[in-house]
Amino acid sequence: MVFVIQQTQNKETAAIQIKLNELIASSKLASNRLISVEDLTEEEIDTLKKFYTRLSELAKKEKDIHASHSLDEAQEGNKKKHQRTKRSETKKAAQ
């Protein structure tokens, strides 16, 4: 009986993973890095968690959680923002 329940749960979990992979793959804004994330090692999953924690931190700085959809884009946007701020401060100091 326990085996049958476990087998059913495994099948349902696999079906959910496939559905999630399809949603990720079909979204223009989603990172394809997450497709089949369940196949990664625990260390790789921890690394991804750190990336998305960092993404969350960058989004908080932007004050708009919809400002970016990937860590790479968020870091690049944040870098450009700080470069513009530095240029603005340099111009003000020169005046």
ABEGO torsion letter per residue (X at the ends): XAAAAAAAAAAAAAAAAAAAAAAAAABAABBAAABGAAABBAAAAAAAAAAAAAAAAAAAAAGBAAABABAAAAAAAAAAAAAAAAAAAAAAAAX
